[in-house]
Amino acid sequence: MRRREIRSVPATGRLTVLLCAVAALGGCGAGPGDSPKQAVGLTVTRDFGRTQLLALDRAQVRDADTVMGVLRRSAKVGTRFGGRFVQEINGVEGGRRDGQSLDWFIYVNGIQADKGATAIDVHGGDRLWWDHHDWGVTPDIPAAVGSFPEPFLHGVDGKRLPARVECDDPRAGACGAVADKLIKLGVPAGRSSLSRSAADESLRVLVGTWQRLRGRDAESDSIDEGPRSSGVYARFDKAGAQLDVLDARGRVARTLGPGTGFIAATRARGRQPVWFVTGTDEAGVQSAARAFDESALSNRFALAISRDLPVSVPLP
């Protein structure tokens, strides 16, 4: 069992001592009749994953447990509205401050929850991620890449979903690299040419330059429309040759040119998440394919790659 990792934040974050110091060892008072089941991952961050407050590789779970139950067993939590609204985790509160609209958001296997934490059942192997961020641009970020290899391993609501890698050129090295990564993780991923997919239960990974991916699906259209539509804080220019990386207020913070790679995910209503491994050109797509890895994607909502260096999206 790996030990959990806790990184401190500045005093202004008011990070407090964890309520359950023995959570990683299965403590925190399981009651009579409780029985352990497969552990889940629990991560707590702030500012779109930029600062990690808590990380447990194997948070203990009990039968009929919920996302809130796992959190309460592992951290100091203050709630209101019958536990459906989380006001404070480890001293970090929601609310308005310095012109920001701050709150806690829940992601299960990289997918934003659409109900309260007390109503979300936990399944063995899930990755639970709480992030505290400004929702002034949009409260809806339907999918994030920072829980990779989820949702490919354990899917949605305890149901593993089929995965499909669709490529501009199925013979290209970037296409093979992405498909091979999933297969090595134990995900039986099919590979095909790009298609305009109807709503189905597949998790799709689209690989190719943005010029070739755009306009094919509701998901790529939403990324072009901006974060209010897709939850992705970056936009390509009309030619697909430059990527504007936005900050948390939706303003352009940095423009990246040739050789830029980009990995992002979003989810249209009634569909499963779609992931993009893309770039401004073929070199950018290859950079993105190399970064299609847990070590590069961990705790990031989306990731740009410039000169083979990671750029978290959104920027501060």
Beta strands, then each sheet from edge to edge (+ up, - down):
strand 1: 36-46
strand 2: 51-62
strand 3: 77-80
strand 4: 85-89
strand 5: 92-93
strand 6: 95-97
strand 7: 100-108
strand 8: 111-112
strand 9: 127-134
strand 10: 163-167
strand 11: 189-193
strand 12: 203-209
strand 13: 234-236
strand 14: 243-246
strand 15: 252-256
strand 16: 261-266
strand 17: 274-279
strand 18: 302-306
strand 19: 309-313
sheet 1: 2+ 1- 9- 7+ 6-
sheet 2: 2+ 1- 9- 7+ 8-
sheet 3: 3+ 4- 5+
sheet 4: 11+ 10+ 12+ 17+ 16- 18+ 19-
sheet 5: 13+ 14- 15+
end
